[in-house]
Amino acid sequence: MPYDVVFVDGEFVSSDAARPSVLANVVSYGTGTFEGIRAMWNQERGDLFLLEAPAHYERLERSARILGLRLPYPPADLVAATCELLRRNDVRADSYVRPLLFLAGEQLAVRMHDSGSRLCIPATPMPGDYIDPRGIRCMVSTWRRGTDVAAPNRAKVIGSYVGPALAKTEAIQRGFDEALLLTTDGHVAEATTSNILVRSGDEWATPAATDDILEGITRRQVTELLSEDFGVTVVQRRVHRSELYACDEALLCGTAAMVAPVVEVDGRRVGDGTPGETTLALQRELSSIARRGGDRHHEWTTPVFGTEEEA
C-alpha cells in the first residue's frame, strides 16, 4: 500500500486527498508524464538514499517541456520535497517514489492545452525485486515499440505504456518473464520498462536513442561502470533481432529492474544459459552504490535523513 502522505502542488496531503477525479483528462487520455525513483535503505548507515533523484527530475522537466507542460518547481526543489515526503512518512525501507505531472482538469476534449495540471509525488514500499535478478527468460513480443512520430519517446508519457503493458502480459501468459519490443522496422528497441545491452565477444552494444527507446538513467550508469571497471566502451547502434539469439551475454537495466541478466530469448539460451559474470558484477556494484554501501559515486545518491553529509 502507498504511504499515507503525498506531495501535491506544494503541499503535503493525505493519499485520499491526492486522488484526481475520475473525469480528469489524464484518466481518459493518459495526458501526462511521470518518473520512478528508487529509495534504498542502508541499515548500517541508518539512512535512506534516493538514487539519481536530480537526474530523474531533470528528465521529468524535459518530458513536461516536450508535452507543452510546465514543471512548477525546479528539480533541486523537488529533490528536497521528496526527501521531506519520505521523512514525513518515516520511510525506513526500500521504496519507490512516483512523481507525476498530469492534466487534472475535468475536460472531455482531447488536447494538451487549457486544462489545469497537477504535480503529485506519492511513494510506496518496494520489498523484494521487481524482476528476478537471478536470470530472466524473455520473448520478442508481437507488439512493437511505438515510433517517436506517433508519441514522443524521449518523454516518459503516461499513455505510452499501454503497449509495454500488453507486451508484458503476453510474455507472462506465454510462460516468459519479460518481453522485448522491436521497432516498427524490426530492430531491437527495449524491454517493457528497461533498456537492453548485449555482448558479442568483447563488444557491448545497446540500441541508440534513434531506435525509439527511452534513454534510461540506469543505462547511463551501467555504461559508466562498464567503462570504469572493465575498460569497455558501449556502442550505441542498431541491434538486429538475431543478435539476441547469437550474443554471449545480455542484460536489462532500469530504475525498477536495476540490473537483471537475460538467460534466454525465445527459447534460445543466451551464452551458456547462465547469468554473465560481467552482468553479475554490475548488478552487485550498482546495488551497493544505490545504498551508498561503499566509496563510489556518492554523487548518484541523496541522503534523506541527513545522517551524513552529501558527497
N, C-alpha and C positions, 0 to 999 in steps of 0.2 A: 504494500500500500504506500502511496506517496506520503511524504512528510506533511505535517499539518499546516505549516506556514509557507506561503507563496509570495514572491515579489511580483507586484502588478503595478506598472506605471508609476514607479517611485514610492510605493507604499508596500508594507508587509501585511498581508491579509490572510484569512483562513482559506483553505483549499476550496471550500464550498463557495465562498465569495468570489473566487478567482474564475469560476466556470463561465464560459461565454454562453450566450443564448443559442438555442438550437436553430434559430433563424439567422445566426451570424453568417456573413458571407463566406467565411472560411469553411464552415461546416458543409456547405453545398459544393464549393468550388476549389477547396484546397489553396486558397489565395493567401499565401504567407510563406515564411521561411523559418528555419529552426536550426539548432545546433545540439550537440551532445558533448558533455564534458565529464570526464572521469574525476571522481574524488576518491583518493586512496588513503586508507587509514594505516598509519605506522605505529604499532603498539609500543615499540622501543622508544621512539621519539615522542610519543604522546601527542601526535598531531595528525591532522588530516591535510592532504595535499591535493590541490587542483592540478591536473595535468594539462599544460598548454592552454590555460584559460585565456590569456591575451590573444593568442592566435585564433582561437575559436570565435571570440567576439569581433575580431577584425574581419574574419570571414563572414560573420553574420552581417556586419556593416556593408560589406561588398555585395552580399546577396540582396540586402534591402535596396541598395542603390540600383542593382540590375532590375529589380521588380518595380522601381519607381517609388519605393517607400523610404521613410527616413527613420533611422535608428535614433531614438530621442536622447540617448546618453552616449558619451564616448566609451570606447572599450575599457579603458582603465577604471572608469566609474562603475561599469558593470561587473568587472572582476571584484572590486571592493564590495559591491552589493551582494554578489554571490557568496563571498566569504561571510558576510553578515547574515545572510539567509541560512547558511549551514550552521552558524553559531546559534542562531535563534531556535533552530530545530535540534540543537545539541547533537549533531551528527558525529558519531564516533565509530563508523563502519564504512566499508566500501559502498559508494553511492554513485548515482548518475544524475547529473544536472541537465535539464532540458529547456534552454532558453527558446522562446517562441515570439515571433513578431508577425501578427496576422491581422486581416481585416475583420473587425468585430462588429461592424455595423449591420443592422437587420435590413439587408438590402437584397432584393431579388435579382437585380441586373448583374450580368456577367461583365465585370470591369475591375480595374485596379485603382481607379480614381474616385474621388468624392465618397469615400467610405472610411470611417474612423478606424485607426489601427490600435492594437493593444500589444503591449510588451509584457510577457509573463515569464517568470523563471521559477518553475517547480523543481523539486528534487525527489528522488525515490531511492530506497535501498537497492543495492545490486549485489546480493550474495551469490557466490558461485561464479561460473563462467558463462558468458553469452553464447559461446560456441566451444566445442570440445577442443581444448588445447593439445590433446594427445594425438590428434590427426583427424582430418575430416575427409569424407567422401563426397565429391562434387559431381553434378551433371551439368552439361551445357543445356541451358533452358531453351524451350521452344519460343519463349518470349524474348524480344530483342530490347536492347537499350535504346531509349528514345534519343532522337537527334537534337542537337543544340538549336536547330532552326525551328523545332516544334515547341520546345521549352528549354530555358537556359540551364545547361548542365553545370555551369560554373557557379550557379546559385543552388543552395540546398533548399529546394522548393517543396513545400508540404505535399502538394498534389502530385508531384513527380514520383512518389514512392508506391503508387498503385501497381506499376509494372513490376518492380522488385518484389512486392508482396505476393503477386501472382506467381512469380518465378520461385519464390521460397516455398510456397505451399505446394506447387507442382513437384519440387525436389523432394520434400518431406513425404508426400503421398506416394512417390515412386521409390522410396526406400533410401534416399540420399540424405546428406546432412545440409547441403548448401547448393545454390545454383550459381552458375557462371553465365553472364549475359554477353552476347555478341553485339557488335554494331549492326546497323541495318545492312551493311555490305559484307558482313560475315567475319570481321576481325574481333579479337578478344577486347572487351571493354572492362568489366569489373564484376565482382560478385554483388549480392543484393545490398549489402551495406559496407562493403570493404573493397579495397584495391587488391590487385594480384601482382606478384612478382614471380618470375620463372628463371631458373638457372639451367643453361645448357653448356656443359663443360665448365669453363671459367667465367662465362659471361652471364651476368644477371640483367634481365630486361623487364620493363614494365610498360604497359600501354601509355602512349603520350596523351597529353591533355586534349589534343585534337581528335582523339578517338572517343569522345563523348563521356569521359569519366568525370567524376568529382575529384578534384585534386586534393587528396587526403593529407591531413596533418600528420597522421601516423605514417603514411607513405614517405613523407619527407624525413621523419625521424629515422625510419628503417634505412633509408638511403644514406643518411649521415652515418649511422652506426656501421653499415657495410663498408663505408669508406674508411672510417676511423679504425675499426677492429680487424678488417680483412683486406684493406687496400683495394677495394673494389669500387669502380665507378659504374653505377647502374645506368644502362642505356634506356632512354625513353624512345620507343619506336612502335610501329605496328607489330602486333603479335598474332600469328596465324593460329587457327583452332588446332591444327595438327601439332603445334609446338606443345600444347597442353598434354598430348599423348607421348611425345618424344623427349620432353625435358627430364633433367636429372633431379630437380628439386623445385618445389613450388610452395608459396606461402600466401596467405591472405592477411591483410593488416587494416585495422580501423580502430576508431575510438572504443567501440564496444568489444570487438574481437581481439584487440591488441595484436598479437602475432600468433597465427594458427597455421600449422603445417598441413598442406594438402597431400594426401597419400594415395588418392585415386580420383580419376576423372573418367566418367562414362564407362566404368567397369575396367579401366586400364590402370595398372599400377603406375604411380609416379616414382621414378627411380626404382629402388628395390621394394617399394611399398611401405617403407617406414619413414618417420619424420627425418628430414635432413639435419645434419649436425649444425650447419650454419643457422638454419631456422630456429633450432632449439636454443642456440647461443643467443640469438637476437631476442627470442622470447624471454629468456631469463634476464637479460640485461635491461630490456625495456620495463619489465615488471619491477625490477629493482629501482630504476630511475624514477618510475611513477610514484613510488613510495618514499623517494629520497633515501634509499637504503644504502647509498654509497656516496662517493665524492664527485660523480659525473653529472654533468648537465643539470645543475641546480636551477639554471635559468628556465628549464622546462616546467618547473613546479612552483606553486604558490602555497605557502603555509596558511591554513585557515585560522588556527587558534593562536598563532604567533608565538609558539614556544621557542622558536629560534628565529634568527634574522634571515631574511631572504638573501640568497646569493645574488 
